[in-house]
């Protein structure tokens, strides 16, 4: 039987968004590993972990990480160890850095080695917000971190894996489209990817509706997986002001929006992150039904199209 590795893409709390696919696979008794890609070197881990590459290791609930405060003054944006406890399974942690510097070749090597070391037959990297579909500077959305399509964690792993050899296919999924990428630009890019055979349709994870979805042989979706996701998200995410004092919970912009969308909590909702937008004087994000859709792509096709649009070698 196929074994999936479903991973957050570029950092932040995409590991929580990726858990949607983890629980969907579990509900179908499909072997699955949850993963995360972060900018922290493996040398910063404390406690038990199981390396399978210089920049890849399995972490568990007893693992911790020694990091300084991030640019937002937080040291608590690490849900991987909580997710290992909640899922009862180790989380594959991929690092974009080695020692004291960025090392994308080692990241690509870790993904390649995970295929054999962990028995992976397909990879799915999940991006919340859609900044991985910013293919040109004009594609940015309201909360995009950068207008440079080659800058940021998502862009780094996509670049690293473009020429990384794996027998297992490497898919990419996007949920809560429109938070980081402009909606019109996103749909234009989807159309171009569809023409090139790099788009595999979308699924509404709240209703189960499918629109052109062609990866049913890999993973299908039923309503019985969402409750397990809700339980995990409610244990990990800061969803209310009262959660702000809970040191076991973490703030996430996109993961919080995804949670509220799948709950049907549409309208203005707080995410509590330092870069939270302000809507007519009130902090928060307008959660919409379209945030429930997850789109599926060939990751390498996205990177090739980005290079094509920007005049770079394909």
Secondary structure, DSSP 8 states (H G I E B T S, - for coil): ---EEEEESSSTTHHHHHHHHHHHHHHTT--EEEEEEESS-GGGEES-EEEEETTEEEE-TT-EE-----TTS-S----HHHHHHHHTS-EEEEESEETTEE-HHHHHHHHHHHHHHTT-SEEEEEEESSGGG--SGGGB-TT-S-S-TT-SHHHHHHHHHHT---SSEEEEEEESTTSSB-HHHHHHHHHHHHHTT-EEEEEETTT--EES---TTT----GGGHHHHHHHHHHHB--SGGGGG-TT-B--HHHHHHHHHHHT--EEE----TT--EETTEE-EEE-GGGGEEEEEEHHHHHHHHHHHTT---
